[in-house]
Amino acid sequence: MSYNKNRSIVIRNAIINSLFILWCLVWRTGLGLTFFIIYASLGYMYSWPFYLPISIILGFSPWGWKVQEERRDREEERKMRKLKNQIGDDFIYAKAESNIDINYRGVIFLKSVFGLFVSGFWGIILGWKAILSMVVQLVDNIKTIVKYI
């Protein structure tokens, strides 16, 4: 491939990646604000106890989902590095995992509600780190675009 062809591919990929990062930032923040506004307004109208702290926790839950996703990815990468160090490069390794859960309607509902609160706490504690990593990646993509233009 020629230099111009490679350059256009790099620029196109950086632009697409930047637009995706912007979309994720807007979507997660908007969804969190929606959770916050809906729960806070309903809690205020119907005088629910502790509606403001609960709505704040729910507002951070989309960023908690991002934090949990990053933690799962890091854990999977760590497992793969460990396997690679144990086995070496000469083998092909396959592993299948399955989780069996027997859930009833009430259990599913409780797990969903509890999961929202856990995600909210993750979002409050480590959401800034996820936002910062996305912004750093966005700045890096912009630098790449400017460099190759």
N, C-alpha and C positions, 0 to 999 in steps of 0.2 A: 504494500500500500504506500501511496505517496504521503509526503509530509502534510500536504493540505487536506487529504482525506482523513488522516489520523487526527489532525487538529480539529476538523469539523466534528468528528465523533466525540472527542474529548469535550468540546464546547457544548454540544448537544446533551451529552450525559450530565454535565455539570448543571446545565439549565433545568433539565428534567428533575434532577435530584434536589435542586434548590426549590423548585416549585412544590415538590412533594413535602419537603421540610416545612415550607411556609403553610401549606395546607394542614399538616399535622399540628403545627402550633396554633393555628386559628381554630381548627376543629376541637382539639382537646380543651382549649381555653373557653371556647363558646359552649361546649357541652357542660363544662364545670360551672360556668356562670348560669346556664339554664337550670341545672340541678339546684344551685344555690337559690336562685330567684324563686323557683317554684316552691321549694320546701319552706323557704323563709316567709314567703307571702301567705302560703296556706297555714303555716304555724302561727303567724301573726293574726290572721283572720279568725282562726278557731282556738286561739289561746293555748297552743300546745306547750307543754313544759320543755324547756331547753331547746327551743326550735332554732335559735341562732347558732349555738355551737354545733348542733347536728347538721344544719345547712352548710356551715363552713366545712365540716368534714366531708360531706357529700360533694361539695364543690371541688374539692381536691381529688376526688376519686379517679377521674380520667388520667390525671398525671400519675396516680398510684398504679394504674394499669400499665403505664409506660415503664415505670420503675420495676414492676414485677416482670415485665417482658424482658427488660435488660438483664435482670438477675437470672432469669431462666437461660438466656443466651450465654451469659458468662459461665454459668454452671455447666452447661452443655459443652462449651469450649474447653473448660477445665477437665471435664471427663475425657474428652477426645485427646487432649494433650497427654493426660495420664496414661490412656490406653496406648497412644503412640510411643510413649517412653517405655512402657512395659513390653509391648509386642515388637516394635520396630516397624520399619517401612516395608518389609518384605511380605507381609501378610495382609489379606483382606479380612476384615472383621465385620460381622453383622450381628446385631442384637435386636431383639424385639421385646418391648415392654407393653404390658397391658394393665390397666387399672379397672377393677370391677367395683362399681358402687351400686348398692341397692338403695334407691331413694324413694321415699314416699312424698306426696305433695307438700306436706308440712315441712319435711326435712329440706326439700328443694328450696322452698321459700325462705326458710331460716338461713340456709347456706348462702343464698343470694343476698339477703340483707346483711348478714355478717360479712360477706365478701366485699360489699360496698364500703362498709366501715373500715375494714382492714385496708382496702385500697385507698381510702381517704387518708388514713394515718400514714401510709407509705408516701402518698402524695405530699402531705404536709412536711414530712421529715426529709424525704429525698427528691421531691419533685423539682427543686431548684437545680439539682444535679442533671436531671434529664433535660430540663429546659436549656441549661448551659451547654450541654453536649450538642444539642440540636443547633443552637446559635453558633457554636464554634464550627460545626460542620457547614453551616450556611455561609459563614464568613470565609471558610476555606474554599468552598465552591465558587464564591464570588471572586476571590483572588485568582483561582484557576481560570475563570472566564476572562478576567482582565488581562491575565498573563498571555493567554493564547489569542486574544483579539488583536 
